[in-house]
């Protein structure tokens, strides 16, 4: 798996985002970068195949037995600080595993677990298995309006890019073919909160060109709480 190609793709995607005049769009439907992930086809056979990447999900099911102990058999974990992986982009999962292996991303358990996946092929297969599962989903409870506003609208005064620009409608991703930015809609609230704080405080720094550190750096504790309330129920 080529880190150079992944970094190049991430750089191009981010460049397109940051140079687009639509990045600060105030209309929820006016930004062409937002994709159409929520059109009822996010778990279609085509979408699943696209987000599963080049790995073999059948082989990945057997290879992911250790991972399933924490993340769940179908990628839907029950522990709120352990992320759901169901329907996540395979390329994104693989990138995070590589980051844990190299130490770019730090977690006491995951650094050790990532070291047990020996080859790029194994990583691709495990990632494909979780990507091939139904996409993570929240309980559909009432939206947090403040969080929704932060998610869908950019703030020029704070130089804050709206989350929807990268993560797509309701956080379900921009498009099955655009895997640089992860699916976050329906992710555990506690996990989302922890990651936003880690990005804001500089403990985690592995987003493309540090975009998440920049965005999270504009968020107060209250705004983070509202945002994760909104994202987690999608």
LODRENTOR-181661 format. One record per residue: residue in three letters; z, x, y of N, C-alpha, C in turn. Coordinates in steps of 0.1 Angstrom, whole numbers, plus 5000, padded with zeros to 4 digits. Example, Ala and Ser with C-alpha at 12.3 -4.5 7.8 and 13.67 -1.06 7.14 Angstrom:
2
ALA507851324943507851234955507851324967/SER507151284978507151374989507951295000/
END
This chain:
234
UNK500050094988500050005000500050095012/UNK499150075022498950165033499850125045/UNK500750215048501550195060500650205073/UNK499650295073498850315084498050185087/UNK497450125077496749995079497649885084/UNK498849875079499849775083500249795097/UNK500549925101500849955115499749925124/UNK498549955120497349925129497249775131/UNK497349705120497249555121498249495130/UNK499449545128500549505137500349535151/UNK499849655154499549695168498549615174/UNK497449585167496349505172496849355175/UNK497649305166498149175167499049165180/UNK499849265181500849265193500049285206/UNK499049375205498249395217497549265222/UNK497049195212496349065215497348975222/UNK498548975216499648885221500048915235/UNK500349045238500849085250499849085262/UNK498549095258497549095269496948955271/UNK497348865263496848725265497448655277/UNK496648595285497248525296497948395292/UNK497748355279498348235274499748265269/UNK500248395269501548425263502648355271/UNK502448325284503448265292503148115294/UNK502248055285501947915287503147825286/UNK503147725295504247635295503947505287/UNK502747485283502347365276502447405261/UNK503147325253503347345239502047355231/UNK501047295235499747285228498647375234/UNK498947455244497947525251497647665246/UNK498447725238498347865234497547875221/UNK496347935222495547945210496048035199/UNK497048125203497648215193498548135183/UNK498848015186499947945178499447895165/UNK498247895162497747855149497947715146/UNK497747675133497847535129498547535115/UNK499647605114500347615101500947475097/UNK501247395107501947265103501047155102/UNK499847175095498847065094498847005080/UNK499947025073500046955060499447035048/UNK498947155051498247235041499047365038/UNK500247385043500947515043501247555028/UNK501347455019501547485005500347444996/UNK499147445003497947424995497647544987/UNK496747524976496447644968495847754976/UNK495047724986494347824994495347895002/UNK496247825008497247885017498247975009/UNK498647934997499448014988498748134984/UNK497548124981496748244976496648344988/UNK496448295000496248385011497548455015/UNK498648385015499948445019500548535007/UNK500048514995500548594984499948734983/UNK498948764992498448904992497748944980/UNK497849074976497049134965497849144952/UNK499149114953500049124941499749014931/UNK500349034919500248944908501648864908/UNK501648734912502848654911503448634898/UNK502548634887503048614874503848734869/UNK503248854872504048974869505248984878/UNK505148944890506248954900507448864896/UNK507248764888508348674884509248754875/UNK508748834866509548914857510149034864/UNK509349094873509849204881510949174891/UNK511049044895511949004906513248954900/UNK513548974887514748914882516048964889/UNK516049084893517249134900517349074914/UNK516149054920516148994934516548854933/UNK516248784923516548644921518048614921/UNK518848714917520248704916520848674930/UNK520248724940520748694954519848594961/UNK518548604960517548524968517148394961/UNK517648374949517348254942516048264933/UNK516048184923514848194914513548164921/UNK513648074930512348034937512448084952/UNK513248174954513348234968514148154978/UNK514948054973515747974982517148014979/UNK517748104986519048154984520048044989/UNK521248054983522347964987523348024996/UNK523448154996524348235005523648235019/UNK524348185030523748175043523448305050/UNK523948415045523548545051522548625043/UNK522048555032520948615024519748535027/UNK518648595032517448525036516748455025/UNK516248335028515248265019513948345020/UNK513348355008512048425007510948335003/UNK511248214999510248114994509148095005/UNK507848115001506748095010506648195021/UNK507448305021507248405031506048485028/UNK505448545038504248625036504548745027/UNK503648765017503948885008503849015015/UNK502949025025502749155032504049185040/UNK504649075046505849095053506949135044/UNK507149065033508149105024508049255019/UNK506749295016506549425012506849525023/UNK506549495035506849585046508349605048/UNK509049495046510549505048511149595036/UNK510649575024511149655013510849805016/UNK509649835020509349975024510250025035/UNK510549935045511449985055512850005050/UNK513349925040514649955034514550085026/UNK513450115019513350235011513350355020/UNK512750345032512650465041513850475050/UNK514750375050515850375059515650335073/UNK514350285076514050235089514950105092/UNK515150025081516049915082517249945073/UNK518449915078519649955071520449835066/UNK520749835053521649735048522249795035/UNK523549785034524249855023523649815009/UNK523449695007522949644994521449664993/UNK520749615003519249615002518649755002/UNK519249855008518749995007518850034992/UNK519850004985520050034971519049954962/UNK518949824965518149744957516649774959/UNK516249814971514849844973514449974966/UNK515450064964515150184957514850164942/UNK515250044937514950014923513549954920/UNK512849934931511449894929510550014931/UNK510050074920509550204920508150224927/UNK507250124926505850154930505450044940/UNK504350074947503749984956503249864949/UNK502749884937502249774929503349674925/UNK504549734921505749644918506149564930/UNK506149634942506549564954505649454957/UNK504349474956503349374959503449254949/UNK503749284937503949174927505149094930/UNK506249154933507449084936507249004948/UNK506649064958506348984971505448874969/UNK504448884960503548774957504248664950/UNK505148694942505948594935506648504944/UNK507448564953508148484963507248414973/UNK506148474977505248414986504548294980/UNK504448294967503748184960504548064958/UNK505848074961506747954960506647864972/UNK507147744971507047644982507747714995/UNK507147685006507647745018509047695022/UNK509947785026511247745030511247625040/UNK512347545039512347425047513747395051/UNK513947345063515247305068515547165063/UNK516747115068517046975064516546865073/UNK515746905083515146805091516046735101/UNK517246785102518146715111517746725126/UNK518346665135517946655149517746785155/UNK516646805163516346925170517446955181/UNK517747085183518447125194517547145205/UNK517547065216516547065226516547195234/UNK517647255237517647385244517047485235/UNK517347485222516647585213515247555212/UNK514747435212513347395211512647445223/UNK513247435235512647485247512447635247/UNK513447705242513347855241512247885232/UNK512147815221511247845210509747825215/UNK509547715222508247675226507747715239/UNK508647755248508147785262508647925266/UNK507648005271508048135277508748125290/UNK509448235294510148235306509748355314/UNK508848335325508348445332509448525340/UNK510448455344511548515352512248615343/UNK512448585330513148665321512248755313/UNK510948745316509948815308510148795293/UNK510348665290510648625276509448555270/UNK508948605259507848535252508348425243/UNK507648315243508048205234507948245220/UNK508848205212508848235197507648185191/UNK507148065195506048005189504748085189/UNK504648175199503448265201503248345189/UNK504348395182504248485171504548415158/UNK505448315158505948255146505348125142/UNK504448075151503747955149504547825151/UNK503847705149504547585151505747565142/UNK506847535147508147505140508547635131/UNK508047745135508347875128507747895115/UNK506747815112506047815098504947915097/UNK504848005107503748105107502548065114/UNK501848165119500648135127499548085118/UNK499348155107498248125098498448205085/UNK498048155073498248235061497648375061/UNK496648395069495948525070496648615080/UNK497548565088498148645099499648665094/UNK499848785089501148805082502048905089/UNK501748945101502549045108503848985112/UNK503948855116505148795120505648695109/UNK506948705106507348625094507548475097/UNK507548405086507948265086509448255088/UNK509848175098511348165101511848025101/UNK510947925102511347785102511947745089/UNK513147695090513847655077514747765071/UNK514747885078515647995074517047965076/UNK517948025069519448005071519848035085/UNK520647945091521047965105521848095106/UNK522748125097523648235098522848365097/UNK521848365089520948485088520148505100/UNK519648395106518848405118519748465130/UNK520948405131521848455141522148605140/UNK522448645128522748785126521548875129/UNK520348835126519148925129518848925144/UNK519048815151518848815165519848905172/UNK521048895168522148985174521849125171/UNK521349155159521049295155519949345163/UNK518849265165517749305174518249325188/UNK519049235193519449245207520349365209/UNK521149395200522049515201521449645197/UNK520249645192519549765188519949815174/UNK520649735166520949775153519749765144/UNK518949675146517649655139516449685149/UNK515549765145514449805154513049815148/UNK512849735137511649755130510649645132/UNK510649575143509649475146508449555153/UNK507249495152506049565158506249595173/UNK506249725176506449775190507749725196/UNK508649695188509949655193509949525200/UNK509049435197508949305204510149225203/UNK510749225191511949145189513149195196/UNK513249325198514349385207514149335221/UNK512949335226512649285239513049145241/UNK512549055232512848915233514348885231/UNK514948935221516348915218517248965229/UNK516749065236517549125247517649035259/UNK516848925259516948825270517848715267/UNK518348705255519048595250520648605251/UNK521248505256522748505256523248455243/UNK524548475240525048415228524848265227/UNK524948195238524748055237523348015234/UNK522348095240520948065238520648095223/UNK521148205218520948245204521448125195/UNK522548075198523147965190522247845190/UNK521747805202520847695203519547715196/UNK519047835197517747875191517847865175/UNK518847925170519047925155519247785150/UNK519947705158520147565154518847495153/UNK517947515162516547455162515747505150/UNK515647645149514747705139515147665125/UNK516447665122516947645108516747515102/UNK516547415111516247275105514847245103/UNK513947335107512447305107511947305092/
END
